[in-house]
Amino acid sequence: MIDPGDIQEGMTVRDQQGRKLGTVANVGETHFELEQGWPARRDYMVRYHGVARVQGRDVFLAPAPTLVPPEDDSPPSL
C-alpha cells in the first residue's frame, strides 16, 4: 500500500495503461475522491489500497474488477 500522504488534490489519476481517469478532488483518511470532467460529471471514491503507485503528479490505480471509465482517449503526457 502507498502512503496516503503522497496523494494530493489536483493530481491526475490514471489506469495501468496510463489513460487519464480523472483528477484527485478531495483527500480523506481512507480514500480520495476521483472527479471526472469539468464541471464534474462523475465522482468516484477510491480507497488507498486500490492505488498501485504514485509517480510524480500521477496516481496509478491497481487493476480492479470494477473499472472507472477513462476521462478521455488522449495518451498520457510525459
C-alpha positions in Angstrom: 0.0 0.0 0.0 1.2 3.5 -0.7 1.5 6.3 1.8 -1.8 8.4 1.7 0.3 11.5 2.3 1.7 11.1 -1.2 -1.7 11.9 -2.7 -2.8 15.5 -3.0 -5.7 17.4 -4.6 -5.2 18.2 -8.2 -3.1 15.1 -9.1 -4.0 13.1 -12.2 -5.4 9.6 -11.8 -4.5 7.1 -14.4 -5.2 3.4 -15.1 -2.5 0.8 -15.5 -2.2 1.6 -19.2 -1.7 5.4 -18.5 -5.1 6.5 -19.6 -6.4 9.5 -17.7 -9.3 8.6 -15.4 -9.7 12.0 -13.7 -8.3 14.2 -11.0 -8.0 13.9 -7.2 -10.7 16.3 -5.9 -10.6 15.6 -2.2 -8.3 13.6 0.1 -9.7 11.7 3.1 -8.3 9.3 5.7 -9.1 6.1 4.0 -9.8 7.2 0.4 -9.7 10.0 -2.1 -12.4 11.4 -4.4 -11.7 11.0 -8.1 -13.5 13.6 -10.2 -14.1 13.3 -13.9 -14.8 16.3 -16.3 -15.1 20.0 -15.7 -17.5 20.8 -14.3 -17.5 17.4 -12.6 -19.6 14.8 -14.5 -18.9 11.9 -12.1 -17.2 11.3 -8.8 -15.7 8.0 -7.5 -14.4 7.2 -4.1 -11.0 5.3 -4.4 -9.6 3.6 -1.3 -5.8 3.9 -0.9 -5.3 0.1 -1.2 -6.6 0.5 -4.8 -3.6 2.6 -5.7 -0.7 0.8 -7.4 1.8 3.6 -7.3 2.4 7.4 -7.2 4.8 8.7 -9.8 5.4 12.5 -9.9 1.9 14.1 -10.1 0.2 10.9 -11.4 -1.7 8.3 -9.3 -1.8 4.9 -11.0 -4.7 2.6 -9.9 -4.2 -1.1 -9.4 -6.3 -3.4 -11.7 -9.7 -3.9 -10.1 -12.9 -5.8 -11.1 -14.9 -2.5 -11.2 -13.3 -0.2 -13.7 -13.5 3.6 -13.8 -14.0 4.6 -17.5 -11.3 6.8 -19.0 -12.0 10.5 -18.9 -10.6 11.0 -22.5 -8.7 8.9 -25.0 -5.6 11.1 -25.2 -2.3 9.4 -24.4 -0.5 10.4 -21.1 1.8 13.3 -21.3 5.4 12.5 -20.4 
